[in-house]
Amino acid sequence: MVGILLAAIGGIVGGGAIAFLATRATVKSRLEKEKENLDAAIQESSVKWEAKVQQALSQARNADIRVKALEKELNKVKSDADRKEERLAKREETVDRKMDTLVQRESEIVSREKETVQRESDVKARMAEAEKMTAEARTVLESVAGLSQEEARAMLTERLMEDVKLSAAKSIKIIEEEAKEEAEKRAKKIVGVAMMRYAAEFANERTVSVVQLPSEEMKGRIIGREGRNIRAFEQATGIDVIIDDSPDTVIVSGFNPVRREIARLALEKLVQDGRIHPARIEELVEKTAREVDQNIKETGEDALYQLSLGTMHPELVKLIGRMKYRTSYGQNVLQHSLEVGGLSGLMAAEMGVPVKMARRAGLLHDIGKAIDHEVEGPHALVGANFARKFGENAEIVHAIASHHNEEKPLTLLAHITAAADAVSGSRPGARRESLENYLKRLGDLEEISNSFAGVNRSYAIQAGREVRVIVENERIDDDGATILARDIARKIEEQLSYPGQVKVCVIRETRAVDFAK
């Protein structure tokens, strides 16, 4: 029994010891785990505080840098303020000195004004005395001469005017003779050299083109059933087709030379092809228009090549090509422009002006005639505006605008272009005029010459390029003849338009008559 009890007590004690040991181990492990957690928390807090400390240190350094920058800027502002203050002090000193000078000058001016007032009073007194003496002398002279002051002045003025006129006429005659002699030498040389080195053909002006037909039957095919073919052709080309009694011919008529050329070529192709109907007409007219446009472009490029002018704006090249189909007074405008370009270059070489620029101005001077039926205004100004629009040199634009005096020529290039244009247009056979215009110009020349006092009669000769004026010997002397020739020439310039120039020749004849008995 006792043994069993002891065994039971031993078992209980042994079980309690085991339980205690197990509890102790558990507590120990918990403590170690808590310690680890605490160490980790301490480590994490330490890292955070260290980062915050580093951030604070960085902010402190940045603040220190900004403070230093602000101090530097403040020092700069202070130095600028010091310099400005120093300049202001110097300016104040300068202003003070100037004020002193002004005060001194003001006092001098006041004293001079007083002196001037005194002098004016003295001068007025002397002038009054001089006027009194003059009046007395005038009275004495009038009583001695028997003439009033106005009569003496009129007589003196008349004599002076006569003397001045005679002197002026003699001087004008001498100067004109010298100038003419020198100018004629140089002009003859320049124009003569230019004309000897250049020659060109000319064409007749036409507003119609004639198309030859293989037979009379073709006229009916051109007209078509109920006139549909001819209506389609006129609508496509904008040109009138005239079918009359002329054998084997059809006339295309229109004022637009390019359209007329397109119509002529298209009609020739239709006659050759034989298939004439509205669709074929439209097709051939469109094709011919493209061919003519290409030909215009090639013609313009060929003109530039002939004058060695290099490149030019494509629109100006087209306008140059279109001049091939335009005539003026029977002279082909493109041939005339090429001729003027060549003459301008030759004259420019003689006078020391850039040759290429002169050729360019000469070629483009009538460019407005290619479009003057589309734009209002004189062809010279129209052409100048287009040349300016497409980037031509200002001197060339001025030469184009002034070659017919729509603008006053201001440069040597402008005068060269106008002279070359006159030479090309006025040479014999270059142009033709209507008989009515020709006769009217002759009559106007004689009428203007006869309108002057002292003219007996006048004759326009040499196709209106010269007018000979015969004056009354008793009314006009030799010097008066010089003045009369000049006055007639100026009036002709103001009232008439003419190619080239008109020579005015005043003839004063003295006849001595006696009889042998």
C-alpha positions in Angstrom: 0.0 0.0 0.0 2.8 2.3 1.0 4.7 1.3 -2.1 1.8 2.0 -4.3 1.3 5.5 -2.7 5.0 6.3 -3.1 4.8 5.2 -6.7 1.8 7.4 -7.3 3.5 10.4 -5.6 6.6 9.8 -7.7 4.5 9.7 -10.9 2.8 12.9 -10.0 6.0 14.7 -9.2 7.7 13.4 -12.3 4.7 14.6 -14.5 4.9 18.0 -12.9 8.6 18.4 -13.5 8.1 17.5 -17.1 5.3 20.0 -17.5 7.4 22.7 -15.9 10.3 22.0 -18.2 8.0 22.2 -21.2 6.5 25.5 -20.0 9.9 26.9 -19.4 11.1 26.0 -22.9 8.0 27.6 -24.4 8.5 30.8 -22.4 12.1 31.0 -23.4 11.3 30.6 -27.1 8.7 33.3 -26.8 11.2 35.6 -25.1 13.8 35.0 -27.8 11.2 35.7 -30.5 10.1 38.9 -28.7 13.8 39.9 -28.5 14.3 39.3 -32.2 11.2 41.4 -33.0 12.4 44.1 -30.7 15.8 44.1 -32.3 14.2 44.3 -35.8 12.0 47.2 -34.7 15.0 49.0 -33.2 17.0 48.4 -36.4 14.1 49.7 -38.6 13.7 52.8 -36.4 17.4 53.4 -36.5 17.4 53.3 -40.4 14.4 55.7 -40.5 15.9 58.1 -38.1 19.2 58.0 -39.9 17.4 58.8 -43.3 15.5 61.6 -41.6 18.8 62.9 -40.2 20.4 62.8 -43.7 17.4 64.5 -45.2 17.6 67.2 -42.6 21.3 67.7 -43.1 20.7 67.9 -46.9 18.0 70.5 -46.4 20.3 72.5 -44.1 23.0 72.4 -46.7 20.6 73.6 -49.5 19.3 76.3 -47.2 22.9 77.4 -46.6 23.6 77.5 -50.3 20.5 79.6 -51.0 21.4 81.9 -48.2 24.9 82.4 -49.7 23.3 83.0 -53.2 21.0 85.5 -51.7 23.8 87.2 -49.9 25.8 87.4 -53.2 22.8 88.8 -55.1 22.2 91.3 -52.3 25.8 92.4 -52.5 25.5 92.8 -56.3 22.3 94.9 -55.9 24.1 97.0 -53.3 27.0 97.6 -55.7 24.7 98.5 -58.5 22.8 100.9 -56.3 26.1 102.4 -55.3 27.2 102.9 -58.9 23.8 104.4 -59.9 24.0 106.7 -56.9 27.5 107.8 -58.0 26.2 108.4 -61.6 23.3 110.4 -60.4 25.7 112.5 -58.3 27.8 113.2 -61.4 24.7 114.0 -63.5 23.6 116.5 -60.8 27.0 118.2 -61.0 26.8 118.3 -64.9 23.2 119.8 -64.7 24.4 122.4 -62.2 27.2 123.4 -64.5 24.9 123.6 -67.5 22.4 125.7 -65.5 25.2 128.1 -64.7 26.1 128.3 -68.4 22.5 128.8 -69.4 22.1 131.6 -66.9 25.2 133.3 -68.3 24.0 132.9 -71.9 20.6 134.3 -71.0 22.2 137.4 -69.6 24.3 137.7 -72.8 21.2 137.3 -75.0 19.3 140.0 -73.0 22.2 142.4 -73.5 22.4 141.5 -77.3 18.7 142.1 -77.7 19.0 145.5 -76.2 21.9 146.2 -78.7 19.7 144.9 -81.6 16.8 147.1 -80.7 19.1 150.1 -80.6 20.5 149.2 -84.0 17.1 148.6 -85.5 16.0 152.1 -84.5 19.2 153.5 -86.0 18.6 151.6 -89.3 15.0 152.8 -89.5 16.1 156.3 -89.0 18.7 156.0 -91.8 16.2 154.2 -94.1 13.7 157.0 -93.6 16.4 159.6 -94.5 17.4 157.5 -97.5 13.8 157.3 -98.7 13.4 161.0 -98.4 16.6 161.6 -100.4 15.5 159.1 -103.0 12.1 160.7 -103.4 13.8 164.1 -103.9 16.2 162.6 -106.5 13.3 160.9 -108.3 11.4 164.2 -108.5 14.4 166.0 -109.9 15.0 163.2 -112.5 11.4 163.1 -113.6 11.4 166.9 -114.1 14.6 166.7 -116.1 13.7 163.7 -118.2 10.1 164.5 -118.7 9.0 160.9 -117.8 7.2 159.5 -114.9 8.6 156.6 -112.8 6.3 154.0 -114.4 7.1 155.2 -117.9 10.8 155.1 -117.3 10.6 151.6 -115.8 8.5 150.3 -118.7 11.0 151.7 -121.2 14.0 150.3 -119.4 12.2 146.9 -119.0 11.4 146.8 -122.7 15.0 147.6 -123.7 16.4 145.0 -121.3 14.0 142.4 -122.6 15.1 143.0 -126.1 18.7 142.8 -125.2 18.1 139.6 -123.1 16.2 138.0 -126.0 18.9 138.8 -128.5 21.6 137.6 -126.1 19.6 134.5 -125.2 19.0 133.7 -128.9 22.7 134.1 -129.7 23.7 131.9 -126.7 21.1 129.3 -127.5 22.2 129.2 -131.1 25.9 128.8 -130.1 25.1 126.2 -127.4 22.7 124.2 -129.7 25.2 124.2 -132.6 28.0 122.9 -130.3 25.7 120.4 -128.6 24.3 119.2 -131.9 27.7 118.8 -133.4 28.9 116.7 -130.5 25.7 114.8 -130.1 25.4 114.0 -133.8 28.9 112.6 -133.8 28.3 110.3 -130.9 24.7 109.4 -132.0 25.7 108.7 -135.5 28.5 106.5 -134.3 26.4 104.5 -131.8 23.3 104.2 -134.0 25.4 103.6 -137.1 27.4 100.8 -135.5 24.3 99.2 -134.1 22.4 99.3 -137.5 25.4 98.1 -139.5 25.8 95.1 -137.2 22.1 94.2 -137.1 19.5 93.3 -139.7 16.1 91.6 -139.3 13.0 90.7 -141.4 9.5 92.0 -140.9 6.0 90.6 -141.4 2.7 92.0 -142.6 -0.1 92.5 -140.0 -3.1 90.2 -140.5 -6.3 89.6 -138.6 -7.3 86.7 -140.9 -5.7 83.4 -141.9 -6.5 81.5 -145.1 -6.8 77.7 -145.2 -6.5 76.0 -148.6 -9.0 73.2 -149.4 -8.5 70.3 -151.8 -11.9 70.8 -153.4 -15.1 72.8 -153.2 -16.9 69.7 -151.8 -14.9 70.1 -148.5 -16.7 73.3 -147.7 -20.0 71.4 -147.3 -18.3 68.9 -145.0 -16.9 71.7 -142.9 -20.3 73.3 -142.6 -21.9 69.9 -141.7 -25.6 69.0 -141.6 -27.6 72.0 -140.6 -24.3 73.8 -139.8 -23.4 71.7 -136.7 -19.7 71.2 -137.7 -19.0 74.9 -138.2 -20.8 75.8 -135.0 -18.9 73.2 -133.0 -15.6 74.5 -134.5 -16.4 78.2 -133.8 -17.4 77.3 -130.2 -14.3 75.3 -129.6 -11.9 77.9 -131.0 -13.6 81.2 -130.4 -12.8 82.2 -134.0 -15.1 83.0 -136.9 -15.0 80.8 -139.9 -15.9 82.6 -143.2 -16.9 80.5 -146.1 -17.6 82.6 -149.2 -17.3 82.3 -153.0 -13.5 82.2 -152.9 -12.5 79.0 -154.7 -11.0 76.3 -152.6 -10.3 78.5 -149.6 -11.8 79.1 -146.1 -11.0 82.2 -144.0 -10.6 82.0 -140.2 -11.0 85.5 -138.6 -10.3 86.8 -135.1 -8.4 89.4 -133.2 -6.7 86.9 -130.8 -3.7 85.8 -132.9 -3.0 82.7 -130.8 -6.6 81.4 -131.1 -6.5 82.2 -134.8 -3.4 80.1 -135.2 -4.9 77.2 -133.2 -8.0 77.4 -135.5 -6.0 77.5 -138.7 -3.9 74.5 -137.7 -6.9 72.5 -136.4 -8.8 73.2 -139.6 -5.9 72.1 -141.8 -5.7 68.8 -139.8 -9.4 68.2 -140.1 -9.2 68.8 -143.9 -6.3 66.4 -144.1 -7.9 63.8 -141.9 -11.3 64.0 -143.6 -13.3 62.9 -140.6 -15.2 66.1 -139.7 -17.8 65.8 -136.9 -18.2 67.7 -133.5 -16.4 65.1 -131.4 -13.4 64.9 -133.8 -13.4 68.8 -134.0 -13.1 69.1 -130.2 -10.4 66.4 -130.0 -8.3 68.1 -132.7 -8.7 71.6 -131.3 -7.6 70.5 -127.9 -4.6 68.6 -129.3 -3.7 71.6 -131.5 -3.9 74.0 -128.5 -1.4 71.9 -126.6 0.9 71.9 -129.6 0.7 75.7 -129.9 1.3 76.1 -126.2 4.4 73.9 -126.5 5.5 75.9 -129.6 5.0 79.2 -127.7 7.2 77.9 -124.9 10.0 76.7 -127.3 9.8 80.1 -129.2 10.3 82.0 -126.0 13.2 79.8 -125.0 14.7 80.2 -128.5 14.5 84.0 -128.2 16.4 83.9 -124.9 19.0 81.7 -126.5 19.4 84.0 -129.5 20.2 87.0 -127.1 22.2 84.8 -124.6 20.0 85.8 -121.7 20.1 82.6 -119.6 17.0 81.8 -117.5 13.8 83.7 -117.0 10.5 83.1 -115.2 8.4 80.6 -117.2 5.4 82.9 -117.4 7.5 85.6 -119.1 9.0 83.0 -121.4 5.4 82.1 -122.5 4.6 85.8 -123.1 7.7 86.2 -125.2 6.6 83.2 -127.3 3.0 84.6 -127.7 4.5 87.8 -129.3 5.3 85.6 -132.3 1.6 85.7 -133.2 1.2 89.5 -132.7 2.0 92.3 -135.1 2.1 96.1 -134.7 2.0 98.4 -137.8 2.8 95.4 -139.9 5.9 94.5 -137.9 6.0 91.2 -136.1 6.3 92.0 -132.4 8.7 89.1 -131.5 11.0 90.0 -134.4 10.8 93.6 -133.4 11.6 92.8 -129.7 14.6 90.6 -130.8 15.8 93.5 -133.0 15.4 96.0 -130.1 17.2 93.6 -127.8 20.1 93.3 -130.2 20.3 97.0 -130.9 20.1 97.8 -127.1 23.0 95.4 -126.5 25.1 97.0 -129.2 24.4 100.5 -128.0 25.0 99.5 -124.4 28.4 98.1 -125.3 29.3 101.5 -126.9 28.2 103.4 -123.8 29.5 101.2 -121.0 26.1 99.9 -119.8 25.8 96.2 -118.9 25.0 94.5 -122.2 22.9 91.6 -120.9 20.7 93.9 -118.9 20.2 96.1 -122.0 19.3 93.0 -124.2 16.9 91.8 -121.5 15.1 95.2 -121.3 15.0 95.4 -125.1 13.5 91.9 -125.5 10.8 92.6 -122.8 10.0 96.2 -123.7 6.8 95.2 -125.7 5.9 92.2 -123.5 2.6 94.0 -122.7 1.5 93.6 -126.3 1.1 89.9 -125.7 -1.6 90.5 -123.1 -2.9 94.1 -123.7 -6.1 92.7 -125.1 -6.8 91.0 -121.8 -5.7 93.8 -119.4 -6.6 97.5 -119.5 -3.9 100.2 -119.8 -1.0 101.1 -122.1 1.1 98.1 -123.1 4.2 99.7 -121.6 2.7 99.9 -118.1 1.0 96.5 -118.5 4.3 94.9 -119.5 6.2 96.7 -116.7 3.7 95.4 -114.1 4.0 91.8 -115.3 7.8 92.0 -115.4 7.8 93.4 -111.8 5.4 90.6 -110.7 7.7 87.9 -112.0 10.8 89.3 -110.4 12.6 91.3 -113.0 15.2 93.9 -112.0 13.8 97.4 -111.1 15.9 99.1 -113.8 14.5 96.8 -116.5 11.0 97.3 -115.2 11.5 101.1 -115.4 13.0 100.8 -119.0 9.8 98.9 -120.1 7.5 101.4 -118.5 9.2 104.5 -119.9 10.0 103.4 -123.5 6.9 105.4 -124.7 7.2 108.1 -122.0 4.3 106.8 -119.9 6.9 107.3 -117.2 9.7 109.8 -117.4 13.0 107.9 -118.3 15.4 108.4 -115.5 18.2 105.9 -116.3 20.7 105.5 -119.2 19.2 102.0 -119.7 15.7 103.5 -120.2 17.0 105.9 -122.8 18.9 103.1 -124.7 15.8 101.0 -124.8 13.6 103.9 -126.1 16.3 104.7 -128.7 16.6 101.1 -129.9 12.8 100.9 -130.1 12.7 104.1 -132.2 15.5 102.8 -134.5 13.7 99.5 -135.1 10.3 101.0 -135.6 11.3 104.0 -137.8 13.7 102.4 -140.2 12.4 102.4 -143.8 10.0 99.6 -144.5 9.8 98.3 -141.0 6.2 99.4 -140.4 3.3 100.6 -142.4 0.7 103.1 -141.5 -2.8 103.7 -143.0 -3.0 106.5 -145.6 -5.4 108.5 -143.5 -3.2 108.6 -140.5 -0.2 109.5 -142.7 -2.0 112.4 -144.4 -3.5 113.6 -141.1 0.0 113.8 -139.5 1.3 115.8 -142.5 -1.6 118.3 -142.2 -1.1 118.6 -138.4 2.6 119.4 -138.9 1.8 122.2 -141.4 -1.1 123.5 -139.3 1.1 123.7 -136.1 3.9 125.5 -138.1 1.5 128.0 -139.6 0.0 128.9 -136.2 3.1 130.9 -135.3 3.3 134.7 -136.0 5.6 135.6 -138.8 5.3 132.3 -140.7 4.6 132.7 -144.4 4.0 129.0 -145.3 5.2 125.6 -144.3 5.7 122.2 -146.0 5.9 118.7 -144.4 8.3 116.6 -146.4 10.2 113.2 -146.2 7.0 111.3 -145.1 6.4 113.7 -142.2 9.9 113.4 -140.8 10.8 117.0 -141.7 8.8 120.3 -141.8 10.3 123.3 -143.6 9.0 126.7 -142.4 9.4 129.8 -144.6 9.1 133.0 -142.5 8.6 136.7 -143.4 11.9 138.4 -143.7 10.7 141.7 -142.2 9.1 140.3 -139.1 11.7 137.6 -138.0 15.4 138.1 -137.9 18.1 135.4 -137.8 18.0 135.0 -134.0 14.2 135.0 -134.0 14.3 132.1 -136.5 16.3 130.1 -134.0 13.8 130.7 -131.3 10.9 130.0 -133.7 12.4 126.6 -134.7 12.7 125.7 -131.0 9.1 126.7 -130.3 7.6 124.8 -133.2 9.5 121.7 -132.2 8.2 121.9 -128.6 4.6 122.3 -129.8 4.9 119.3 -132.1 6.3 117.2 -129.2 3.3 118.2 -127.0 0.5 117.8 -129.6 1.5 115.0 -132.0 2.4 111.3 -131.8 4.9 110.1 -134.4 7.6 107.4 -134.9 11.2 108.6 -134.6 11.8 112.3 -134.8 10.6 115.4 -136.8 13.2 117.9 -138.1 12.1 121.5 -138.0 13.9 123.7 -140.6 13.1 127.5 -140.5 14.1 129.3 -143.7 14.6 133.1 -143.7 15.4 134.4 -147.1 16.7 137.9 -148.0 16.2 139.0 -151.6 17.9 142.1 -153.1 16.2 143.2 -156.3 17.3 145.9 -158.8 16.6 146.6 -162.4 19.1 147.4 -165.2 17.6 150.2 -167.4 
